[in-house]
Amino acid sequence: MKRRDFVRTGLAAGAVSALPGTLLAQEEIYQRTPRDAEGPFYPVGSRSNDQSDMLATMQTQRGDILYLNGTVTDVYGAPVVGALVDLWQTDPGGRYRHPSDTSPGERYEDFAYWGKATTSEDGRFSFRTYVPGAYAPRPAHIHYKVFRDNRPVLTSQIYFRELGGTKGHSFSRQNEDLLVTSLVQIKPDTFETDFRVVI
């Protein structure tokens, strides 16, 4: 059988696997991360050059530290390189640094509340932050946006099973897909977790 006839026969039979290395051979192995609400407390002001992936400094500690590690991929599992992950959250007391948040209590001058990280060659990123505090009626959560080529492609939130899950407060019907399933304690006051963002 000539190659041309073999290819035509394979496609007719749905044998996409007969064409390795082509777009037709790829199968989507991940679902896109569900979108969730931006919320009322997206940080005000322009993104500054001194924003970093270290929201909680090494000098002082006001709560449990969280190393939030992640990977940005496409639906085929390929890493997305150079994506900007824009993250904002409450401090351990459940307060945002935002003019619309009237929650009582001191804001931490040594906590950034808002940070950014750029994905590496393997799509990885990491933040050093605090385990966020809850506030009524919402459970603990972290907001984020993903930018690709300076264009926002995803706005969503992260919830933590050990911190109450979504409690029905996710705006996505796929709220189980927004849960980080485990916070791993690596020291008495330090945790880490790892999750995948699919765009």
Stockholm file with secondary structure:
# STOCKHOLM 1.0

chainA/1-199         MKRRDFVRTGLAAGAVSALPGTLLAQEEIYQRTPRDAEGPFYPVGSRSNDQSDMLATMQTQRGDILYLNGTVTDVYGAPVVGALVDLWQTDPGGRYRHPSDTSPGERYEDFAYWGKATTSEDGRFSFRTYVPGAYAPRPAHIHYKVFRDNRPVLTSQIYFRELGGTKGHSFSRQNEDLLVTSLVQIKPDTFETDFRVVI
#=GR chainA/1-199 SS CCHHHHHHHHHHTTCGGGSTTSGGGCCCCSCCCCCCCCCTTCCCSCCCTTCCSBCBCSSCCCSCEEEEEEEEECTTSCBCTTCEEEEEECCTTSCCSSTTCCCCSCCCTTBCSEEEEECCTTSEEEEEEECCCCBTTBCSEEEEEEEETTEEEEEEEEEEGGGTCCTTCCSSTTGGGGEECCCEEEETTEEEEEEEEEC
#=GC SS_cons         CCHHHHHHHHHHTTCGGGSTTSGGGCCCCSCCCCCCCCCTTCCCSCCCTTCCSBCBCSSCCCSCEEEEEEEEECTTSCBCTTCEEEEEECCTTSCCSSTTCCCCSCCCTTBCSEEEEECCTTSEEEEEEECCCCBTTBCSEEEEEEEETTEEEEEEEEEEGGGTCCTTCCSSTTGGGGEECCCEEEETTEEEEEEEEEC
//
